[in-house]
Structure formats: C-alpha cells, structure tokens
C-alpha cells in the first residue's frame, strides 16, 4: 500500500478501468493508481489503507450498486470523499447531476472520457491538498492557528 495521495478507480467495466488508468498514469505523480471492478473489493481496500484521503474516479452505475453507494461505504473513514471524487457516467441525466450536487460531488464527466477533462478534474482535487500543505509548511502562524482549532 502506498503512503502517497493515491487515485482509486472503481468501474465495473475492465476496459474502462484500463483506459482511465492509462490516462491518469500519464500525468499522475503524487501517488499510485489502483483499479477495482468490484465495489466491495474497492471499499475493503480503502478501509484498510492508513490514509483517510485519496482521489476517487468512480462510475455512477456499478452493476448492483452505484458510485454514490460506494462513497457511503467509505464515508466514515474518507469524510471528504465526495469532494475528492470524479464521478463518470454514460448519461449525465438530471437525476445524476442532482445526486452529485446533493452529495457534494463537484466533478462529473460523461463517457467517452476526454483525457484533458479527466486530468483537469484530478488536478483540481490534488491542488487543494498541495496548496494547503504548502501553506502549513511555509506559514508557522497559520499552522499554529490550525493546531489551536484541533484543541
């Protein structure tokens, strides 16, 4: 298991998983990319990881479950999972869009996935962690304020 900021792909279609993994591996350097075609295996893997943050690329419809169910399954450990997710779908219907909005998923891409759109969505998620970490490391007063918030 990696200690980096990993990308976890969950899609029930192995061909889509391979395509997404190939795209992400071309630009992603902050951790490893893990691929799952089973929602339950993906959730089990996530719950066993040390870190409580990752980037998720998840299909909306996963055989008997949905990507939103997957986020619920890992939500106790990954509290920011909806914000750290790129949801993908073959049809961004009003129901899918409304569910994304209601659950806090800010990135929704339709298939066929355009590589630049996936890259920008993943980088947007990573950027918030990189900028926050940099601020903590460079600004001792800010770090002190954050420490005080935690008690």
C-alpha positions as CSV (number, residue, x, y, z in Angstrom):
1,X,0.0,0.0,0.0
2,X,1.2,3.5,-0.9
3,X,1.7,6.3,1.5
4,X,1.1,8.9,-1.2
5,X,-2.1,10.5,-2.4
6,X,-3.4,7.6,-4.4
7,X,-6.1,7.5,-7.1
8,X,-8.7,4.8,-6.7
9,X,-10.6,3.9,-9.8
10,X,-13.9,2.0,-9.5
11,X,-15.7,0.9,-12.6
12,X,-17.4,-2.5,-13.3
13,X,-16.1,-2.5,-16.9
14,X,-12.4,-3.7,-17.1
15,X,-11.8,-1.9,-20.4
16,X,-12.9,1.5,-18.9
17,X,-10.7,0.8,-15.9
18,X,-7.7,0.2,-18.1
19,X,-8.4,3.3,-20.2
20,X,-8.8,5.5,-17.1
21,X,-5.7,4.1,-15.5
22,X,-3.7,4.7,-18.7
23,X,-4.8,8.3,-18.9
24,X,-4.1,9.0,-15.2
25,X,-0.7,7.3,-15.2
26,X,0.4,9.6,-18.0
27,X,0.3,12.6,-15.7
28,X,-0.1,11.5,-12.1
29,X,3.0,11.6,-9.9
30,X,1.7,12.2,-6.3
31,X,0.9,8.5,-5.5
32,X,-0.2,5.3,-7.1
33,X,-3.2,4.4,-9.2
34,X,-5.4,1.4,-8.1
35,X,-8.1,-0.1,-10.2
36,X,-11.2,-2.1,-9.0
37,X,-14.0,-3.6,-10.9
38,X,-15.7,-4.7,-7.7
39,X,-17.3,-2.1,-5.4
40,X,-16.9,-4.3,-2.3
41,X,-13.2,-5.0,-3.0
42,X,-12.6,-1.3,-3.6
43,X,-14.3,-0.4,-0.3
44,X,-12.4,-3.1,1.6
45,X,-9.1,-1.9,0.2
46,X,-10.0,1.7,1.1
47,X,-10.9,0.8,4.7
48,X,-7.6,-1.0,5.2
49,X,-5.4,1.9,4.0
50,X,-3.6,4.0,6.6
51,X,-4.5,7.4,5.0
52,X,-8.0,8.8,5.0
53,X,-7.6,10.7,1.8
54,X,-7.4,9.7,-1.8
55,X,-8.7,10.8,-5.2
56,X,-11.6,8.6,-6.4
57,X,-12.7,8.1,-10.0
58,X,-16.0,6.3,-9.8
59,X,-18.6,5.2,-12.3
60,X,-22.2,6.1,-11.4
61,X,-23.7,2.8,-12.2
62,X,-21.8,-0.3,-10.9
63,X,-23.9,-3.4,-11.6
64,X,-26.0,-3.9,-8.5
65,X,-24.6,-0.7,-6.7
66,X,-23.9,2.9,-7.6
67,X,-20.9,5.1,-7.2
68,X,-22.8,7.0,-4.6
69,X,-23.3,3.8,-2.5
70,X,-19.5,3.3,-2.7
71,X,-18.9,6.8,-1.3
72,X,-21.3,5.9,1.5
73,X,-19.5,2.7,2.2
74,X,-16.2,4.5,2.7
75,X,-17.6,7.8,4.1
76,X,-16.8,7.0,7.8
77,X,-13.0,7.0,7.0
78,X,-13.0,9.3,4.0
79,X,-15.0,12.2,5.2
80,X,-14.1,14.3,2.1
81,X,-14.7,11.5,-0.4
82,X,-17.5,13.3,-2.3
83,X,-15.3,16.4,-2.8
84,X,-12.4,14.2,-3.8
85,X,-14.3,12.2,-6.4
86,X,-14.6,12.5,-10.2
87,X,-17.9,10.7,-11.0
88,X,-18.2,9.3,-14.5
89,X,-21.3,8.3,-16.4
90,X,-22.6,7.4,-19.8
91,X,-25.5,9.8,-19.4
92,X,-25.4,12.8,-17.1
93,X,-29.2,12.9,-16.6
94,X,-30.9,15.4,-14.3
95,X,-31.1,12.7,-11.6
96,X,-27.3,12.0,-11.8
97,X,-26.5,15.7,-11.7
98,X,-28.9,16.4,-8.8
99,X,-27.4,13.4,-6.8
100,X,-23.9,14.8,-7.4
101,X,-25.0,18.2,-6.1
102,X,-26.8,16.7,-3.1
103,X,-23.8,14.5,-2.1
104,X,-21.1,17.1,-2.7
105,X,-19.5,15.6,-5.8
106,X,-18.2,18.5,-7.8
107,X,-16.7,16.7,-10.8
108,X,-18.9,14.8,-13.3
109,X,-17.6,13.6,-16.6
110,X,-19.6,11.9,-19.4
111,X,-18.3,8.9,-21.3
112,X,-16.4,8.9,-23.6
113,X,-13.9,10.5,-21.3
114,X,-11.8,13.2,-22.7
115,X,-8.3,12.8,-21.3
116,X,-7.8,16.6,-20.7
117,X,-11.1,16.8,-18.8
118,X,-10.1,13.9,-16.5
119,X,-6.6,15.4,-16.0
120,X,-8.0,18.8,-15.0
121,X,-10.6,17.3,-12.6
122,X,-8.0,15.1,-10.9
123,X,-5.5,18.0,-10.7
124,X,-8.2,20.3,-9.2
125,X,-8.7,17.8,-6.4
126,X,-4.9,17.4,-5.8
127,X,-4.4,21.2,-5.9
128,X,-6.4,21.8,-2.8
129,X,-4.2,19.4,-0.8
130,X,-0.9,20.6,-2.3
131,X,-1.8,24.3,-1.6
132,X,-3.0,23.6,1.9
133,X,0.1,21.6,2.7
134,X,2.4,24.2,1.3
135,X,0.7,26.9,3.4
136,X,1.1,24.8,6.5
137,X,4.8,24.3,5.9
138,X,5.5,27.9,5.0
139,X,3.4,29.8,7.4
140,X,4.1,29.0,11.1
141,X,1.3,31.3,12.3
142,X,-1.3,29.5,10.1
143,X,0.0,26.2,11.4
144,X,-0.4,27.4,14.9
145,X,-4.0,28.6,14.2
146,X,-4.8,25.2,12.7
147,X,-3.4,23.4,15.7
148,X,-5.5,25.6,18.1
149,X,-8.6,24.7,16.1
150,X,-7.9,21.0,16.8
151,X,-7.5,21.6,20.5
